[in-house]
Amino acid sequence: MNHAWKGGRTRHHAGYLMVQMLAHPRARKSGGYYIFEHVLVMEEMLGRYLVDGESVHHINGVKDDNNPENLELWTRPQPAGIRVADAIAWAKEIIRRYEGTGSTSNSAHG
């Protein structure tokens, strides 16, 4: 075993924890098959992979605090200039995606 092996975990240069996950759909060979740990925690909370436009926010700003109570699911709004019909379709999809899921945070923010 390599003396530098850390059990498939590493720290990103920005301070986020990363976990090696060979079979994860976001894992890239060029990146060593690492995934941000906060993404994995949120996906476990949701019971599904994150979709395009979703991100995970650290409530307390501490990038390596990946306790579920510290994580919130965020989604990007549609860009300006969208057709009304497309905005309505997007809104219906958002409601369908998140309705009944409850909060993805145990904080007062969610």
MMTF fields as JSON, N, C-alpha, C and O atoms, coordinates in Angstrom:
{
  "mmtfVersion": "1.0.0",
  "mmtfProducer": "UNKNOWN",
  "numBonds": 439,
  "numAtoms": 440,
  "numGroups": 110,
  "numChains": 1,
  "numModels": 1,
  "chainsPerModel": [1],
  "groupsPerChain": [110],
  "chainIdList": ["A"],
  "bondAtomList": [4, 2, 8, 6, 12, 10, 16, 14, 20, 18, 24, 22, 28, 26, 32, 30, 36, 34, 40, 38, 44, 42, 48, 46, 52, 50, 56, 54, 60, 58, 64, 62, 68, 66, 72, 70, 76, 74, 80, 78, 84, 82, 88, 86, 92, 90, 96, 94, 100, 98, 104, 102, 108, 106, 112, 110, 116, 114, 120, 118, 124, 122, 128, 126, 132, 130, 136, 134, 140, 138, 144, 142, 148, 146, 152, 150, 156, 154, 160, 158, 164, 162, 168, 166, 172, 170, 176, 174, 180, 178, 184, 182, 188, 186, 192, 190, 196, 194, 200, 198, 204, 202, 208, 206, 212, 210, 216, 214, 220, 218, 224, 222, 228, 226, 232, 230, 236, 234, 240, 238, 244, 242, 248, 246, 252, 250, 256, 254, 260, 258, 264, 262, 268, 266, 272, 270, 276, 274, 280, 278, 284, 282, 288, 286, 292, 290, 296, 294, 300, 298, 304, 302, 308, 306, 312, 310, 316, 314, 320, 318, 324, 322, 328, 326, 332, 330, 336, 334, 340, 338, 344, 342, 348, 346, 352, 350, 356, 354, 360, 358, 364, 362, 368, 366, 372, 370, 376, 374, 380, 378, 384, 382, 388, 386, 392, 390, 396, 394, 400, 398, 404, 402, 408, 406, 412, 410, 416, 414, 420, 418, 424, 422, 428, 426, 432, 430, 436, 434],
  "bondOrderList": [1, 1, 1, 1, 1, 1, 1, 1, 1, 1, 1, 1, 1, 1, 1, 1, 1, 1, 1, 1, 1, 1, 1, 1, 1, 1, 1, 1, 1, 1, 1, 1, 1, 1, 1, 1, 1, 1, 1, 1, 1, 1, 1, 1, 1, 1, 1, 1, 1, 1, 1, 1, 1, 1, 1, 1, 1, 1, 1, 1, 1, 1, 1, 1, 1, 1, 1, 1, 1, 1, 1, 1, 1, 1, 1, 1, 1, 1, 1, 1, 1, 1, 1, 1, 1, 1, 1, 1, 1, 1, 1, 1, 1, 1, 1, 1, 1, 1, 1, 1, 1, 1, 1, 1, 1, 1, 1, 1, 1],
  "groupList": [{"groupName": "MET", "atomNameList": ["N", "CA", "C", "O"], "elementList": ["N", "C", "C", "O"], "formalChargeList": [0, 0, 0, 0], "bondAtomList": [1, 0, 2, 1, 3, 2], "bondOrderList": [1, 1, 2], "singleLetterCode": "M", "chemCompType": "L-PEPTIDE LINKING"}, {"groupName": "ASN", "atomNameList": ["N", "CA", "C", "O"], "elementList": ["N", "C", "C", "O"], "formalChargeList": [0, 0, 0, 0], "bondAtomList": [1, 0, 2, 1, 3, 2], "bondOrderList": [1, 1, 2], "singleLetterCode": "N", "chemCompType": "L-PEPTIDE LINKING"}, {"groupName": "HIS", "atomNameList": ["N", "CA", "C", "O"], "elementList": ["N", "C", "C", "O"], "formalChargeList": [0, 0, 0, 0], "bondAtomList": [1, 0, 2, 1, 3, 2], "bondOrderList": [1, 1, 2], "singleLetterCode": "H", "chemCompType": "L-PEPTIDE LINKING"}, {"groupName": "ALA", "atomNameList": ["N", "CA", "C", "O"], "elementList": ["N", "C", "C", "O"], "formalChargeList": [0, 0, 0, 0], "bondAtomList": [1, 0, 2, 1, 3, 2], "bondOrderList": [1, 1, 2], "singleLetterCode": "A", "chemCompType": "L-PEPTIDE LINKING"}, {"groupName": "TRP", "atomNameList": ["N", "CA", "C", "O"], "elementList": ["N", "C", "C", "O"], "formalChargeList": [0, 0, 0, 0], "bondAtomList": [1, 0, 2, 1, 3, 2], "bondOrderList": [1, 1, 2], "singleLetterCode": "W", "chemCompType": "L-PEPTIDE LINKING"}, {"groupName": "LYS", "atomNameList": ["N", "CA", "C", "O"], "elementList": ["N", "C", "C", "O"], "formalChargeList": [0, 0, 0, 0], "bondAtomList": [1, 0, 2, 1, 3, 2], "bondOrderList": [1, 1, 2], "singleLetterCode": "K", "chemCompType": "L-PEPTIDE LINKING"}, {"groupName": "GLY", "atomNameList": ["N", "CA", "C", "O"], "elementList": ["N", "C", "C", "O"], "formalChargeList": [0, 0, 0, 0], "bondAtomList": [1, 0, 2, 1, 3, 2], "bondOrderList": [1, 1, 2], "singleLetterCode": "G", "chemCompType": "PEPTIDE LINKING"}, {"groupName": "ARG", "atomNameList": ["N", "CA", "C", "O"], "elementList": ["N", "C", "C", "O"], "formalChargeList": [0, 0, 0, 0], "bondAtomList": [1, 0, 2, 1, 3, 2], "bondOrderList": [1, 1, 2], "singleLetterCode": "R", "chemCompType": "L-PEPTIDE LINKING"}, {"groupName": "THR", "atomNameList": ["N", "CA", "C", "O"], "elementList": ["N", "C", "C", "O"], "formalChargeList": [0, 0, 0, 0], "bondAtomList": [1, 0, 2, 1, 3, 2], "bondOrderList": [1, 1, 2], "singleLetterCode": "T", "chemCompType": "L-PEPTIDE LINKING"}, {"groupName": "TYR", "atomNameList": ["N", "CA", "C", "O"], "elementList": ["N", "C", "C", "O"], "formalChargeList": [0, 0, 0, 0], "bondAtomList": [1, 0, 2, 1, 3, 2], "bondOrderList": [1, 1, 2], "singleLetterCode": "Y", "chemCompType": "L-PEPTIDE LINKING"}, {"groupName": "LEU", "atomNameList": ["N", "CA", "C", "O"], "elementList": ["N", "C", "C", "O"], "formalChargeList": [0, 0, 0, 0], "bondAtomList": [1, 0, 2, 1, 3, 2], "bondOrderList": [1, 1, 2], "singleLetterCode": "L", "chemCompType": "L-PEPTIDE LINKING"}, {"groupName": "VAL", "atomNameList": ["N", "CA", "C", "O"], "elementList": ["N", "C", "C", "O"], "formalChargeList": [0, 0, 0, 0], "bondAtomList": [1, 0, 2, 1, 3, 2], "bondOrderList": [1, 1, 2], "singleLetterCode": "V", "chemCompType": "L-PEPTIDE LINKING"}, {"groupName": "GLN", "atomNameList": ["N", "CA", "C", "O"], "elementList": ["N", "C", "C", "O"], "formalChargeList": [0, 0, 0, 0], "bondAtomList": [1, 0, 2, 1, 3, 2], "bondOrderList": [1, 1, 2], "singleLetterCode": "Q", "chemCompType": "L-PEPTIDE LINKING"}, {"groupName": "PRO", "atomNameList": ["N", "CA", "C", "O"], "elementList": ["N", "C", "C", "O"], "formalChargeList": [0, 0, 0, 0], "bondAtomList": [1, 0, 2, 1, 3, 2], "bondOrderList": [1, 1, 2], "singleLetterCode": "P", "chemCompType": "L-PEPTIDE LINKING"}, {"groupName": "SER", "atomNameList": ["N", "CA", "C", "O"], "elementList": ["N", "C", "C", "O"], "formalChargeList": [0, 0, 0, 0], "bondAtomList": [1, 0, 2, 1, 3, 2], "bondOrderList": [1, 1, 2], "singleLetterCode": "S", "chemCompType": "L-PEPTIDE LINKING"}, {"groupName": "ILE", "atomNameList": ["N", "CA", "C", "O"], "elementList": ["N", "C", "C", "O"], "formalChargeList": [0, 0, 0, 0], "bondAtomList": [1, 0, 2, 1, 3, 2], "bondOrderList": [1, 1, 2], "singleLetterCode": "I", "chemCompType": "L-PEPTIDE LINKING"}, {"groupName": "PHE", "atomNameList": ["N", "CA", "C", "O"], "elementList": ["N", "C", "C", "O"], "formalChargeList": [0, 0, 0, 0], "bondAtomList": [1, 0, 2, 1, 3, 2], "bondOrderList": [1, 1, 2], "singleLetterCode": "F", "chemCompType": "L-PEPTIDE LINKING"}, {"groupName": "GLU", "atomNameList": ["N", "CA", "C", "O"], "elementList": ["N", "C", "C", "O"], "formalChargeList": [0, 0, 0, 0], "bondAtomList": [1, 0, 2, 1, 3, 2], "bondOrderList": [1, 1, 2], "singleLetterCode": "E", "chemCompType": "L-PEPTIDE LINKING"}, {"groupName": "ASP", "atomNameList": ["N", "CA", "C", "O"], "elementList": ["N", "C", "C", "O"], "formalChargeList": [0, 0, 0, 0], "bondAtomList": [1, 0, 2, 1, 3, 2], "bondOrderList": [1, 1, 2], "singleLetterCode": "D", "chemCompType": "L-PEPTIDE LINKING"}],
  "groupTypeList": [0, 1, 2, 3, 4, 5, 6, 6, 7, 8, 7, 2, 2, 3, 6, 9, 10, 0, 11, 12, 0, 10, 3, 2, 13, 7, 3, 7, 5, 14, 6, 6, 9, 9, 15, 16, 17, 2, 11, 10, 11, 0, 17, 17, 0, 10, 6, 7, 9, 10, 11, 18, 6, 17, 14, 11, 2, 2, 15, 1, 6, 11, 5, 18, 18, 1, 1, 13, 17, 1, 10, 17, 10, 4, 8, 7, 13, 12, 13, 3, 6, 15, 7, 11, 3, 18, 3, 15, 3, 4, 3, 5, 17, 15, 15, 7, 7, 9, 17, 6, 8, 6, 14, 8, 14, 1, 14, 3, 2, 6],
  "groupIdList": [1, 2, 3, 4, 5, 6, 7, 8, 9, 10, 11, 12, 13, 14, 15, 16, 17, 18, 19, 20, 21, 22, 23, 24, 25, 26, 27, 28, 29, 30, 31, 32, 33, 34, 35, 36, 37, 38, 39, 40, 41, 42, 43, 44, 45, 46, 47, 48, 49, 50, 51, 52, 53, 54, 55, 56, 57, 58, 59, 60, 61, 62, 63, 64, 65, 66, 67, 68, 69, 70, 71, 72, 73, 74, 75, 76, 77, 78, 79, 80, 81, 82, 83, 84, 85, 86, 87, 88, 89, 90, 91, 92, 93, 94, 95, 96, 97, 98, 99, 100, 101, 102, 103, 104, 105, 106, 107, 108, 109, 110],
  "secStructList": [7, 7, 6, 6, 7, 7, 6, 6, 3, 3, 3, 7, 6, 6, 1, 7, 3, 3, 3, 3, 7, 6, 6, 7, 6, 6, 7, 7, 4, 4, 4, 6, 6, 3, 3, 3, 2, 2, 2, 2, 2, 2, 2, 2, 2, 2, 6, 1, 7, 7, 7, 6, 6, 3, 3, 3, 3, 3, 6, 6, 1, 7, 6, 6, 7, 7, 7, 4, 4, 4, 3, 3, 3, 3, 3, 7, 7, 7, 7, 6, 6, 7, 7, 2, 2, 2, 2, 2, 2, 2, 2, 2, 2, 2, 2, 2, 2, 2, 6, 6, 1, 7, 7, 1, 7, 1, 1, 6, 6, 7],
  "xCoordList": [0.849, 0.0, 0.893, 1.928, 0.486, 1.211, 1.184, 0.145, 2.318, 2.408, 1.52, 1.183, 1.141, 0.309, -1.19, -1.999, -1.581, -2.991, -3.721, -3.262, -4.838, -5.612, -7.019, -7.957, -7.162, -8.457, -9.486, -10.686, -9.04, -9.967, -10.572, -11.588, -9.976, -10.45, -9.315, -8.139, -9.706, -8.711, -9.384, -10.604, -8.586, -9.109, -8.835, -7.698, -9.882, -9.793, -9.025, -9.044, -8.355, -7.566, -8.424, -7.894, -9.745, -10.639, -11.142, -11.868, -10.76, -11.121, -12.222, -12.513, -12.844, -13.912, -13.322, -12.255, -14.026, -13.61, -14.114, -15.203, -13.305, -13.661, -13.477, -12.603, -14.328, -14.31, -14.182, -14.843, -13.327, -13.168, -14.354, -14.623, -15.063, -16.258, -16.173, -16.6, -15.641, -15.404, -16.675, -16.643, -17.804, -19.02, -20.0, -21.076, -19.665, -20.589, -20.671, -19.644, -21.88, -22.003, -21.221, -20.903, -20.913, -20.133, -18.621, -17.832, -18.23, -16.806, -16.113, -16.584, -15.011, -14.239, -12.867, -12.194, -12.494, -11.185, -10.084, -9.148, -10.201, -9.172, -9.074, -8.04, -10.137, -10.122, -9.843, -9.967, -9.467, -9.178, -10.432, -10.37, -11.58, -12.861, -13.298, -13.948, -12.947, -13.351, -14.62, -14.849, -15.457, -16.716, -16.698, -16.19, -17.247, -17.337, -18.217, -19.309, -17.732, -18.455, -19.813, -20.78, -19.909, -21.196, -22.249, -23.438, -21.827, -22.753, -23.249, -24.445, -22.357, -22.743, -23.705, -24.668, -23.454, -24.333, -25.724, -26.725, -25.792, -27.09, -27.813, -29.019, -27.092, -27.72, -28.291, -29.359, -27.596, -28.114, -29.376, -30.337, -29.374, -30.554, -31.749, -32.874, -31.51, -32.578, -32.994, -34.124, -32.081, -32.34, -32.195, -32.747, -31.448, -31.229, -29.993, -29.488, -29.519, -28.418, -28.924, -30.103, -28.042, -28.392, -28.629, -28.026, -29.496, -29.766, -29.13, -28.725, -29.046, -28.485, -29.194, -30.418, -28.429, -28.982, -29.051, -29.304, -28.836, -28.84, -27.425, -26.47, -27.312, -26.028, -26.273, -27.412, -25.193, -25.285, -24.595, -23.46, -25.297, -24.789, -24.46, -25.244, -23.276, -22.901, -23.451, -22.992, -24.418, -25.102, -24.13, -24.196, -23.228, -22.316, -21.052, -20.189, -20.937, -19.789, -18.533, -17.517, -18.575, -17.411, -17.43, -18.29, -16.486, -16.509, -16.301, -16.645, -15.745, -15.553, -16.522, -16.343, -17.545, -18.59, -19.752, -20.652, -19.718, -20.704, -21.79, -22.39, -22.04, -23.158, -24.457, -24.591, -25.41, -26.668, -27.346, -27.979, -27.222, -27.847, -27.231, -27.839, -26.033, -25.326, -25.501, -24.947, -26.247, -26.348, -27.76, -28.752, -27.822, -29.089, -28.986, -27.937, -30.078, -30.156, -30.562, -31.567, -29.791, -30.093, -30.328, -29.778, -31.138, -31.37, -31.27, -31.672, -30.737, -30.604, -31.918, -32.544, -32.346, -33.559, -33.275, -32.123, -34.318, -34.172, -33.605, -33.838, -32.882, -32.287, -33.338, -34.437, -32.989, -33.872, -34.076, -33.216, -35.229, -35.491, -36.177, -36.237, -36.695, -37.356, -38.791, -39.458, -39.249, -40.638, -41.584, -41.25, -42.751, -43.72, -44.079, -44.111, -44.347, -44.707, -43.586, -43.856, -42.327, -41.196, -41.072, -40.736, -41.344, -41.292, -42.344, -42.074, -43.535, -44.603, -44.216, -44.41, -43.68, -43.244, -42.143, -42.147, -41.195, -40.105, -40.659, -40.248, -41.596, -42.176, -42.898, -42.782, -43.633, -44.332, -43.342, -43.58, -42.24, -41.211, -40.592, -40.363, -40.317, -39.745, -40.722, -40.324, -41.986, -42.997, -43.067, -43.091, -43.099, -43.163, -41.928, -42.036, -40.763, -39.505, -39.42, -38.943, -39.875, -39.64, -40.865, -40.72, -42.056, -43.267, -43.28, -43.054, -43.543, -43.629, -42.301, -42.272, -41.204, -39.909, -39.545, -38.627, -40.242, -39.894, -38.608, -38.112, -38.098, -36.872, -35.649, -35.638, -34.637, -33.382, -32.376, -31.17, -32.884, -32.044, -32.802, -34.021, -32.075, -32.691, -32.556, -32.823, -32.144, -31.928, -33.193, -34.18, -33.131, -34.242, -34.351, -35.378, -33.284, -33.297, -34.201, -34.72, -34.401, -35.135, -36.532, -37.319],
  "yCoordList": [-1.182, 0.0, 1.243, 1.281, 2.222, 3.482, 4.189, 4.229, 4.746, 5.439, 6.683, 7.15, 7.22, 8.423, 8.117, 9.043, 6.834, 6.45, 6.915, 6.664, 7.582, 8.129, 7.53, 8.169, 6.309, 5.641, 6.184, 6.053, 6.796, 7.301, 8.648, 9.033, 9.368, 10.703, 11.697, 11.381, 12.898, 13.955, 15.295, 15.373, 16.335, 17.685, 18.484, 18.56, 19.074, 19.934, 21.196, 21.597, 21.82, 23.019, 24.155, 25.057, 24.125, 25.16, 24.815, 25.601, 23.647, 23.281, 22.247, 21.803, 21.852, 20.851, 19.449, 19.176, 18.554, 17.159, 16.417, 16.692, 15.469, 14.691, 13.211, 12.817, 12.401, 10.954, 10.3, 10.706, 9.28, 8.562, 7.618, 6.763, 7.788, 6.993, 6.597, 7.358, 5.449, 5.023, 4.928, 5.212, 4.532, 4.279, 5.459, 5.344, 6.564, 7.701, 8.362, 8.521, 8.754, 9.349, 10.653, 11.015, 11.351, 12.59, 12.347, 13.259, 11.136, 10.828, 10.856, 10.253, 11.549, 11.631, 10.982, 11.185, 10.216, 9.565, 10.611, 10.418, 11.72, 12.761, 13.401, 13.975, 13.309, 13.872, 12.841, 13.132, 11.638, 10.582, 9.956, 9.274, 10.187, 9.622, 10.138, 9.416, 11.373, 11.965, 12.784, 13.421, 12.76, 13.492, 14.281, 13.798, 15.484, 16.267, 15.535, 15.071, 15.438, 14.718, 15.358, 14.64, 16.689, 17.334, 16.968, 16.904, 16.73, 16.274, 14.874, 14.6, 13.997, 12.628, 12.612, 11.845, 13.453, 13.512, 13.98, 13.403, 15.025, 15.529, 14.48, 14.29, 13.801, 12.764, 11.654, 11.119, 11.31, 10.307, 10.826, 10.079, 12.104, 12.698, 12.676, 12.415, 12.948, 13.004, 11.629, 11.44, 10.681, 9.358, 9.322, 8.444, 10.283, 10.355, 11.21, 11.898, 11.149, 12.014, 13.448, 13.662, 14.42, 15.806, 15.934, 15.212, 16.841, 17.108, 18.439, 19.213, 18.7, 19.955, 21.127, 21.132, 22.103, 23.292, 23.201, 24.212, 22.025, 21.877, 21.96, 21.505, 22.549, 22.606, 22.467, 22.53, 22.278, 22.098, 23.276, 23.622, 23.881, 25.044, 24.643, 23.955, 25.084, 24.893, 26.079, 27.207, 25.834, 26.896, 27.727, 28.956, 27.064, 27.798, 28.28, 28.9, 28.005, 28.467, 27.636, 27.931, 26.608, 25.748, 24.648, 23.767, 24.698, 23.841, 22.357, 21.522, 22.023, 20.599, 20.097, 18.995, 20.889, 20.463, 19.916, 20.656, 18.618, 17.983, 17.249, 16.299, 17.692, 17.139, 17.528, 18.664, 16.613, 16.92, 18.189, 18.901, 18.483, 19.682, 20.957, 22.024, 20.863, 22.031, 22.201, 23.137, 21.333, 21.378, 21.735, 21.273, 22.562, 22.924, 22.671, 22.888, 22.213, 22.04, 23.371, 23.965, 23.829, 25.058, 24.717, 23.744, 25.513, 25.357, 26.72, 27.728, 26.749, 28.009, 28.34, 27.466, 29.587, 29.981, 30.036, 30.081, 30.032, 30.152, 31.525, 32.495, 31.611, 32.9, 33.884, 33.491, 35.16, 36.207, 35.979, 35.416, 36.426, 36.325, 35.04, 34.733, 34.284, 33.025, 33.294, 34.21, 32.488, 32.592, 32.204, 31.35, 32.823, 32.547, 31.064, 30.456, 30.482, 29.056, 28.189, 27.215, 28.539, 27.782, 27.992, 27.061, 29.215, 29.502, 28.692, 28.169, 28.584, 27.803, 26.322, 25.665, 25.808, 24.405, 24.163, 23.147, 25.112, 24.983, 25.001, 24.193, 25.923, 26.021, 24.729, 24.259, 24.161, 22.896, 21.778, 20.95, 21.755, 20.729, 20.897, 19.905, 22.123, 22.383, 21.928, 21.27, 22.272, 21.846, 20.328, 19.752, 19.678, 18.218, 17.593, 16.588, 18.186, 17.638, 17.739, 16.811, 18.852, 19.102, 18.99, 18.943, 18.946, 18.868, 17.575, 16.487, 17.712, 16.544, 16.024, 15.075, 16.628, 16.151, 16.757, 16.272, 17.813, 18.482, 19.251, 19.439, 19.674, 20.465, 19.56, 18.421, 20.074, 19.343, 19.914, 19.703, 20.63, 21.205, 21.138, 21.311, 20.886, 20.857, 22.196, 22.302, 23.219, 24.538, 25.381, 24.991, 26.528, 27.48, 28.073, 28.655, 27.925, 28.45, 27.65, 28.192, 26.344, 25.472, 25.418, 24.733],
  "zCoordList": [0.0, 0.0, 0.0, 0.665, -0.733, -0.82, 0.527, 1.187, 0.938, 2.229, 2.285, 3.373, 1.133, 1.085, 1.084, 1.135, 1.027, 0.963, 2.215, 3.329, 2.044, 3.163, 3.199, 3.675, 2.698, 2.76, 1.8, 2.041, 0.706, -0.286, 0.066, -0.513, 0.994, 1.38, 1.186, 1.369, 0.813, 0.652, 0.902, 1.047, 0.95, 1.138, -0.129, -0.596, -0.673, -1.852, -1.461, -0.297, -2.417, -2.108, -1.545, -0.898, -1.783, -1.247, 0.16, 0.769, 0.673, 2.04, 2.175, 3.285, 1.068, 1.108, 1.211, 0.661, 1.923, 2.0, 0.772, 0.267, 0.298, -0.883, -0.577, 0.195, -1.207, -1.013, -2.373, -3.329, -2.462, -3.719, -3.908, -3.065, -5.037, -5.354, -6.824, -7.693, -7.105, -8.479, -9.312, -10.509, -8.702, -9.473, -9.481, -10.068, -8.861, -8.811, -10.186, -10.845, -10.642, -11.98, -12.169, -13.302, -11.1, -11.219, -11.15, -11.395, -10.823, -10.673, -12.029, -12.993, -12.088, -13.327, -13.13, -12.12, -14.107, -14.043, -13.878, -13.102, -14.612, -14.56, -13.183, -12.839, -12.391, -11.044, -9.976, -8.787, -10.382, -9.419, -8.831, -7.808, -9.483, -9.054, -7.683, -6.927, -7.363, -6.089, -6.235, -7.263, -5.177, -5.108, -3.797, -2.785, -3.82, -2.594, -1.58, -1.91, -0.355, 0.687, 0.978, 1.233, 0.947, 1.246, 0.195, 0.51, -1.034, -2.08, -1.74, -1.846, -1.336, -0.979, 0.202, 0.205, 1.204, 2.372, 1.955, 2.379, 1.122, 0.673, -0.165, -0.011, -1.045, -1.861, -0.983, -1.278, 0.08, 1.006, 1.696, 1.88, 2.078, 2.708, 1.763, 2.189, 0.481, -0.515, -1.025, -1.476, -0.949, -1.507, -3.02, -3.683, -3.565, -5.021, -5.286, -4.398, -6.537, -6.952, -7.125, -7.406, -6.958, -7.263, -8.763, -9.556, -9.143, -10.555, -10.94, -10.073, -12.237, -12.718, -12.058, -11.929, -11.65, -11.014, -9.503, -8.848, -8.924, -7.468, -6.928, -7.558, -5.752, -5.064, -3.573, -3.109, -2.829, -1.385, -0.712, -1.042, 0.233, 0.967, 2.398, 3.052, 2.89, 4.292, 5.089, 4.914, 5.95, 6.687, 7.514, 7.5, 8.233, 9.108, 8.389, 9.01, 7.103, 6.327, 6.492, 5.863, 7.316, 7.541, 6.492, 6.523, 5.567, 4.387, 4.659, 3.823, 5.809, 6.103, 7.175, 7.695, 7.513, 8.438, 7.617, 7.22, 7.372, 6.509, 7.288, 6.784, 8.518, 9.279, 8.582, 8.125, 8.492, 7.809, 8.314, 7.534, 9.607, 10.179, 9.62, 9.708, 9.044, 8.53, 7.02, 6.443, 6.382, 4.923, 4.465, 5.029, 3.436, 2.808, 1.314, 0.708, 0.727, -0.717, -1.335, -0.943, -2.288, -3.011, -4.476, -4.991, -5.134, -6.559, -7.22, -6.641, -8.426, -9.171, -9.843, -10.443, -9.753, -10.479, -11.978, -12.409, -12.735, -14.179, -14.535, -13.815, -15.61, -16.003, -16.503, -16.894, -16.485, -17.013, -18.504, -19.182, -19.008, -20.438, -20.851, -22.042, -19.901, -20.214, -20.703, -20.222, -21.658, -22.12, -20.98, -20.159, -20.931, -19.879, -19.852, -18.782, -21.007, -21.057, -20.478, -19.775, -20.773, -20.229, -18.72, -17.988, -18.253, -16.818, -16.074, -14.992, -16.64, -16.012, -15.959, -14.936, -17.04, -17.075, -16.042, -15.347, -15.949, -14.984, -13.56, -12.727, -13.272, -11.934, -11.558, -10.426, -12.492, -12.229, -11.931, -11.052, -12.658, -12.424, -11.04, -10.347, -10.629, -9.304, -8.224, -7.263, -8.378, -7.392, -7.333, -6.245, -8.483, -8.543, -7.891, -7.188, -8.123, -7.603, -6.088, -5.435, -5.516, -4.098, -3.202, -1.981, -3.765, -2.958, -2.142, -2.673, -0.866, -0.005, 0.509, 1.292, 0.081, 0.549, 1.882, 2.542, 2.304, 3.548, 3.378, 2.267, 4.462, 4.459, 4.286, 4.753, 3.621, 3.527, 4.52, 4.391, 5.5, 6.541, 7.838, 7.87, 8.915, 10.236, 10.935, 12.132, 10.201, 10.795, 10.694, 10.07, 11.318, 11.241, 9.833, 9.483, 9.02, 7.665, 6.742, 5.767, 7.038, 6.12, 6.492, 5.838]
}
